[in-house]
Amino acid sequence: MRLAIVILNYNSSADCRKCIGFLKQQQGVEAEIVVVDNCSRENDRKVVEVLCKEQGCTFIANNENKGYNAGNNVGLRYAAEKGYEYALIANPDMEFPQKDYLLRLAEKMQDDEEIVICGSDIIGADGIHQSPMGKEGNWRRSFGWIKDILHRKKQGEAYDFIDNYKESHYCHKVSGCCFMIKTDFLKQINFFDEKVFLYCEEAILSRQVEIAGKKMYYLATARAVHRHVKSDKGDPVKRFRTWGKSRCYFIDRYSNDSWFGKQIAKFSMRMYVMVFTLYNIIKK
């Protein structure tokens, strides 16, 4: 079985090395690893380029960082042009202890032609499950963040927005850090929506699958580890503002809300960003 793996690098050469090391141990599939550098610092880009030559991976350098979706689209278009039926999206900080991880996802998609996206159980460095995610709510739930702030609950085995992670099932949304997708479906939707720079990619993709009348699947028997460390990702306020902007785009473009509902939902998001910003200013 042949498939492509797309890794989007942005100043993460050390993570890329570990991720490729795990992927090279995969069995039962013939995989081409495509590393797209999203305009990293020159030294980091060069390290990744040399790494790709050493490991026999395909290296593609972007001259501009247009965001997560746009960066991944470069690798995905390459995979589609090469005729791969499936492509795995993997963040550089992913680890794959199961040597048949890719085979499990690909076989499930082959068994059910309605499945265009297949995700797995994702465990964070803290041991918390990160996938699959619940269904998107409408404007009536847009102020739920107030309750979350006032009544913070102790973290359990999964985040409160995570659906049933113990059993395999058709799902509404999988984590964007790692999933397999059909390239024919990508061509059908004209690849990932590049109007968002970062965040809300999962929500947008979920709606695109729903609109196309296709299925998204969560495979509980496949597991990967996400070594994401929030403290390494820069200014939290800047990231949160980016999330708020992407969320408002999703509400405008993809939500099923009425015009009135969309205005309320966007107002809520702007309030949330403002409160988060003020909190961090006071905290400093």
N, C-alpha and C positions, 0 to 999 in steps of 0.2 A: 504494500500500500504506500503510495506516494502522497506527500503533503508538504506544505510550507509552514514555517514558523517565523513570525515577524516580531522582532524585538526592537522597540524604540528607545534609543539611548539619548540621554541628555545629562552629560557630566556624571555618568554612572558606570565608568569603565570597570571598576572593581566588581560591582554587582553583575555586569555583563559576563565577566570571566566565570563567575560562579554559576550563573544561569546556563551558559553554554556548556559548562562542564557536566551539569545534570542532564541537559538535553542530549548530549553526545552518548549518554548511557541508555537512551531509549531503545527498546527492542520491538521487533515486529512491524516496523514502519521504515520507509525510506524518506527521510526528512531533509529538506534544504532549509538551513537557518539563514534568514535574511535580517541583517542588522542595519537599521536606518538610524543614522546619526542626525539628530534634530538641531544642528548648529551649536554643538557643544564648544567649550573652550578648546583651543587648538591642541593643547597637550593631551586632553582627554580623548579628543577625536582621533589623534594619531595612535594612541594606545589601543583603541578599539579597532582601528584599521589594521594594525599589525596583528592583533588577536585574531581577526577574521582570516587573515592570510595563513596564520599558523594552524587554525582549526578547520580550514576549508569552508568557511562561511562566505556568503555574499554580503558585501559592504556597499551601502548607498549613502552618500553624504548630501544632506540638504543645505542649501546656501542661506536659508532663512527658517527661523522657528515660527511656524504658523499654528502651533498647538498640537495637542494629542491626536485628535482625529485626522488632521491634515498630514501629520507625520506618519501615522500608521497607514494612511491611504497610499503613500508612496510605495511601501512594501507590499501592500495588498494588491495594488494594480500590477506590480511586477509578478506576483504569484498568479494572478488571473491570466496575465499574458503568457505565462509559462504553462498554463493548462492545468494547474493544480485544482482539484475539486474542493479540497478543504485547506483552511489556513488557521493556524493557532496564533492568537494574539497573546503575548506574554510580556509583562513588565520585567525590566532587568533584575528586580529584586525577588523574583520567583524561584522557588526550589521544587524539584520533582523527585521525591524519594521513590515513588513507584516507577519501575523501569518499563512498565507497560501502560503508563498514563495516557500517552497519545493514542495508542491502539484502542484503549477502552472507549475514549471519546469518539474516535473515528468509526468504530464498529457500531456504536449505538446510533450514530447518524446514518450509517448505511442501512441499518435495520428498519429505520423509520424515515421515509422520504419527506414527511411533513416537518421534521426537525431541521431548522436552518442554523440554529445556534445551540451549542451544548456546553454547559459549564459544569464545574466540579465542586466538591467541598474545598473551601479555601480556609486554611488556618493561619491566623496571624502569629507574629512572634510572641504575643501575649497568650496564645492558646485559644483565642476567641474566634468563633466561626464567622466568616464574612460573606457567605453566599448560601442559598439564593436570597434575593431580596423580595419583599412583599410588593403588592400592587400599588401603583401610584394613586394617591387620594385626590379628591377634587377640592375646590375652593373652600368647602365647609371644614376641611381639616387643615387649612393653611396657617391657622394660628396655634397649632399643636405645640409649636416650639415654646410657647409661654408656659404650658404645663410642664414641659420637660425641664425648663429652668427652675421652676418653683418646686417641683417634686422629682428631684434626681433619684433614680433607682440604682441600687448596687448592680454592677456589671455581672451578668451570669455567663453562660457558655456561648451566648451570641448577642449581637446588638439587637435592640428592640425592633428594628426594621427588617430583621432577618426572618424569612419564612422557615418552614420545616426543612432542616438540614440533615435529618437522620434517615430520610427515605428518598429514593429516586422518584421524580415526578415531573410532569409538565409544569413549568413555572412562569412567573410574570417577568422576572428580571434576574440576571446573573451578574456577579462582580465583573467589572471591566478590566481588572488586573490580569485576568487569564480566562480565555474561552476559545472554543473552536467555532468557525463559521464557514458556511458554504459560499464559495466564490460566485456561484450563479446568483445567489440572493444578493450579494454585494453589488453585482452588476445591475440587478433589478432596481435597487434603491439608489443607484449611482454613487455607491460607496458611502463612507461615513459622512455625516453632516459636518462640514467644516466651518459653520457659522459660530460654533462655540470653540473657544481656545482650550479650555480645560473644564472638567466637571460636567455632570449631568449626561454624560455619554450613554450610561446604562439606561436612563429613563427614555432618552430619545430613541435608542435602538429598540427598546421594548415596544414603543408605540409603532415603530416602523414594521416590526414583526407582526404586530396585531393588525395593522392596516393591510398588510400583504396577505393576511389570512393564514399565516404559517405558525409554527410552533417553536417554543424555546424550551429546552429540557435541562433539568438538574440531575446529574449522575452522582449519587451519594457514594458509590463504590470507588470513585476516582478522587484522589486528594492531592493538593499541592500546598506548599507553604509560602506565605507572603511575608517577607522580611522587611516590610515597610516600617520606617521609623519616622513618626511625625516631626520630631524635633530637628530632623535633618532637612526639612522641606522649606525652610525660609520663613519669612514674616507671615504669621497666622492671619493677621488682618488683611493683608494683600490677597492671600489665598481665599479667604472667606468672601471678600468682595468679588473676586473672580467667580466663585461659586454662585453668589447671588445674581450676578449678571447672566450667567449661563442658565440659572433656574428661571429667570424671567423670560429668557428666550424660549425655553421649553414650554412655559405656560402659554406664551403667545402663539407659538408655532404648532405645538403638538397636543396640548391638553384638550379635553372634550368640554371644557367649561364654556358657558355663555360669555358674551362680551363683558357683562357685569361681573360674573364670577372671576374672569381673568384679571379685571382691575383690582378686585379685592385681594386675590392671591398675590399679585405683584406688589401691592401696597404692603402686605404682610411680610414679604421677602425683604423689602427695603427697610422696614421696621426692624426686622431680625438683624440685618447687617449693621444698622445703626447702633442697636443695643450691644452687639458683639464688639463693635469698634470702641464704644465708650467704655465697656468693661475692661478691655485690654489696655486702654489709655490709663484708666484709674489704677489698674493692676501694676503698671510700670511705675 
